[in-house]
Amino acid sequence: AKPRRVAPSPTVTAGEAFPTLVVVPVINGKVDFYNYTGSVNLIADLAGYYSTTGGSLFDSTGPLRVLDTRNGTGGYSTPVGPGATISRRVTGGNGVPAGATAVVLNVTAVNATKNSYVTVYPDGKARPVASNLNFTAGEAFPNLVVVPVINGKVDFYNYTGSVNLIADLAGYYSTTGASVSDNTRPLRLLANTNCRRGLATP
């Protein structure tokens, strides 16, 4: 019901799967999906919602690497295999209190041997039929993930092939957090197509 803004989420390449986390205001109980050109199948997985009566507030921390299966960060030093799940404790350290209800992670898949997907979900809960990260063999694919915390841990599931996973902590939600969300419509703030290595854009 609002005018469409010039701000894509995500930008995609023909023939590949691209995930992204989108936080979008709700008008009339609905959100709209617009495709610029060609045709594409869309999948939307609900991660949560904001409301004036919500129970958790946000606190930023990091960025801090809490998992890297390439070098043992987080307790794992080998790629995650097909159908395998690993767990990572995220509370009680790294600036995240034991009472955190959810964490915000930037999760990256690298060196995958097959096209696959990863699901990040609360420890001890049934794995949802939804992916957080879809990726192509041999390439690096990141995505921002907001995941509830159960037993102080979150789980990472890989569908097929083997893949190294990296997780960087960006913040957490708790009932005593410091920030609330004030959503706005998508609005492009930067479109620099000529940024060279080592050049910062003010």
N, C-alpha and C positions, 0 to 999 in steps of 0.2 A: 504493500500500500504506500510505500515511500519511493521517491525517485531513485533509480539505480545509479550508484556512484561508480566512478572509474577506478576500481580497486579490485583486481582479481584475487581469488582465493579458492583453489590454487591456479598457477599457470602450468599447463600440461603439454606433453609432447606426444605426437601420434604414436599409437601402438604400445605405450607404456602406462603403468599404473603409478599415480602420484597421490600420496596421502597428505593431508595437512590438518592441523587443529584450527577450527574456526569458532570464534565467539561472536555471536550475532544477536542483536536486539530482536525481541519478539513483538510484532504488531498484529492485533486481531487473532492472537494465538497461532500465527503462522510465520514461516520464513520462506523466501523465494530463492530459486536456483536459476541462474542465467548462464547459457553457453554461448560463446562469441561466434565460433565458426565450426564447420564440420559437424559430426555427430559423436556423442559420447555417452556411455553408461555411467550413471552416478550412484554412489553408495554413501549413505549418511548413517553414522553410528553415534547415538546420543551418549555423551560423556558426563553430563550434569547440567545444572541450571543455576541461575542467580535469581534471588527474590529478596524482597524487603524483610522477609521473615526467616531467611536462611540461617543456619546454625554455625557456619564456619567463616572465618575471615582469613585474608592472605597476608603472609609475611615473606618478603624476598630474602634470599640468601644465595651465596655463591656468586658466579657459577663455580661449581665444585664437582670434579669427576668422582663418581662413586662406584662406577663399574667400567672395566675395560678388559675383556676376555683375551686381548692380545698380550697383556703383560701381568695379569694376576690381580689387578685392582678390583677389589670387591670379593676376592676369594676364588676367582675362576681364571684359569690361564690357558684354556683350550676353547676352540669354537663351539657354539651350541649346535648340537646335531639335529637330525630330522626327528620331529615329534618330541623333542626334549624340552624340559622346563627347568629353569634355574631360579633361585630365590635370592633376594638381596635385602638385608636389613637397612632401613632408611631412617629410623628414629633412634633417639638416644645418643646421637652423635652428629657430627657435621652441621651443628647448629639447628638441628631439627629435634624438638622436644618429644618426649614419649607420648604425649597426648595428641600429636598431629593426626588429623583425620584424612589428609590426602597430601600428595607431593606433586610438584611440577618437575618433570624431567625432560631434557632434550635427549632423545634416544636415536642413536645412529647405527645402521647396519653397514658393515664393511667386509669385503672379501668373501661375499656369498658365493657358494659353488652352484646354486640353482636359483631361479626366480622363486621367491617365497614371500612369506609375511610373518610378522611378529605381533603377538598380542601381549600387552602389559596389563596385569589385573591384580586384584587384592589377593594376598596369600591366604590359602585355606578356603577360598571360594571356588565354585565351579567355573572353569574357563568359559568366558562368553564367546559366542559365535560372531566375533567382530575383530577386525585387525586394527592396530595402531600404526603399523609401518609396513608398506608394501615395497618390495625392492627387486631389482634386476641383478642377475649374477654378475659379479666382477665390479660393480659400481658401489659408491657410498651414498646412502639415502638417510637423511635425518628427518625427524618429526618431533614436535612438542607434544608431550603426553601429560595429562592430568589424571592421576590414578588414586583411588582410595587406598588407605593403609589398613591392613588387618594383621594382628600379631606383630606390628612394627615392621612388616616386610611387604614387598611387592614381588610378583612373579613375572618371568619373561618366557614366553613360549615361542618356539620356532617351528614352522610347519614342515618344511622339507629342505634337503641339502644341509650344509653346515654354514654358519655365519658367525663372525665376531660381532659382539654387541658392545656399544659404548653408551653410558648413561651419565649425563651431567645434571646435577641438581640445581634448579633455578629458584625454588621456593617451596613453601608448604602452606597448607590450610589448617587452622585450628580454631577452637571456640574462643581463644584469647588472642587471635591474630590482630594485626595492626591496620589492615587496609580493607576497604570495601570496594566493590566494582561499580563504576559509573559508565555504562556502555554508550557508544556512539555508533553511527552508521559507518560502514567502510569508507575510508577517505585516504587517497594516495597522498603521502607526505613527502616521498622522495622517489625520483625516477631518473637516476644518474646512469646513463648507458655508456659513459666514457670514463669510468673510474679505473685508474691504473694502480698497479701494485704499489703499496706504500703511500698512497694518496688518501688522506682522510677528507671526507666531505663535511663541512661545517653545518 
